[in-house]
Amino acid sequence: MGIEIVNNYKVLANNIGRLIEVSGYRNDYIARKIGLTPVNFATKKKRGSLSVDEIEKILKVIDNEDVEDYLMLEIMRQESGSDEQNISYDEFKSRMGW
């Protein structure tokens, strides 16, 4: 179970840039909402050095159905090599702690 949580976090962290694009929010808006300058935010995003707390704040800002759908698709793609290839939306929400 712990490995699944870590793997799901990796998918989320690795796709944070794409999730922001899908959300429709601008980087400068998100930067201000999470307490970073736009330049600092862009640098951290590009380097992949956003902290867990910063990623959590970003997710709170960009939370919408399009983002959830995209994230669910990415997690399902990552798990396609496992024994359990398909999960219900309710199971996905449960796994993600939503």
C-alpha positions as CSV (number, residue, x, y, z in Angstrom):
1,M,0.0,0.0,0.0
2,G,2.8,2.4,0.9
3,I,4.5,1.8,-2.5
4,E,1.2,2.7,-4.3
5,I,1.0,6.0,-2.4
6,V,4.6,6.9,-3.3
7,N,4.1,5.9,-7.0
8,N,0.9,8.0,-7.1
9,Y,2.8,10.9,-5.7
10,K,5.6,10.5,-8.3
11,V,3.0,10.5,-11.1
12,L,1.5,13.7,-9.6
13,A,4.8,15.4,-9.1
14,N,6.1,14.4,-12.5
15,N,3.0,15.8,-14.2
16,I,2.5,19.0,-12.2
17,G,3.3,21.2,-15.2
18,R,0.8,19.4,-17.4
19,L,-1.8,19.5,-14.6
20,I,-1.3,23.3,-14.4
21,E,-1.8,23.5,-18.2
22,V,-5.0,21.4,-18.0
23,S,-6.4,23.5,-15.2
24,G,-6.4,26.6,-17.3
25,Y,-4.7,28.8,-14.7
26,R,-1.7,30.9,-15.5
27,N,1.6,30.3,-13.8
28,D,1.8,33.8,-12.3
29,Y,-1.6,33.4,-10.7
30,I,-0.7,30.1,-9.1
31,A,2.7,31.5,-8.0
32,R,1.0,34.4,-6.1
33,K,-1.6,32.0,-4.6
34,I,1.1,29.8,-3.1
35,G,3.3,32.6,-2.0
36,L,6.1,32.5,-4.6
37,T,7.3,35.1,-7.1
38,P,6.4,34.1,-10.7
39,V,10.2,33.8,-11.5
40,N,10.9,31.6,-8.5
41,F,7.8,29.5,-9.3
42,A,8.8,29.0,-12.9
43,T,12.4,28.1,-11.9
44,K,11.2,25.5,-9.3
45,K,8.7,24.1,-11.8
46,K,11.3,23.8,-14.5
47,R,13.8,22.1,-12.2
48,G,11.2,19.8,-10.6
49,S,12.2,21.2,-7.2
50,L,8.8,22.0,-5.9
51,S,8.3,20.8,-2.3
52,V,5.6,18.5,-1.2
53,D,3.9,21.5,0.5
54,E,4.1,23.6,-2.6
55,I,2.6,20.8,-4.7
56,E,-0.2,20.4,-2.2
57,K,-0.9,24.2,-2.4
58,I,-0.9,24.1,-6.2
59,L,-3.3,21.2,-6.2
60,K,-5.7,23.2,-3.9
61,V,-5.6,26.1,-6.4
62,I,-6.0,24.1,-9.6
63,D,-8.5,21.5,-8.3
64,N,-11.2,21.0,-11.0
65,E,-12.7,18.1,-12.9
66,D,-10.4,18.4,-15.9
67,V,-7.3,18.1,-13.7
68,E,-8.8,15.1,-11.8
69,D,-9.6,13.4,-15.1
70,Y,-6.1,14.0,-16.5
71,L,-4.5,12.8,-13.3
72,M,-6.6,9.7,-13.2
73,L,-5.6,8.8,-16.8
74,E,-1.9,9.3,-16.0
75,I,-2.1,7.0,-12.9
76,M,-4.0,4.4,-14.9
77,R,-1.3,4.6,-17.5
78,Q,1.4,4.1,-14.9
79,E,-0.4,1.1,-13.4
80,S,-1.1,-0.5,-16.8
81,G,1.8,-3.0,-16.2
82,S,0.3,-4.1,-12.8
83,D,-2.2,-6.9,-12.2
84,E,-4.9,-4.4,-11.5
85,Q,-5.3,-2.4,-14.8
86,N,-8.7,-0.8,-14.2
87,I,-10.1,0.9,-11.2
88,S,-13.4,2.7,-10.6
89,Y,-13.5,6.4,-10.2
90,D,-14.6,5.9,-6.5
91,E,-11.5,3.6,-6.0
92,F,-9.3,6.2,-7.5
93,K,-10.7,8.9,-5.3
94,S,-10.2,6.7,-2.3
95,R,-6.6,5.9,-3.3
96,M,-5.8,9.6,-3.7
97,G,-7.5,10.5,-0.4
98,W,-10.2,12.7,-1.9
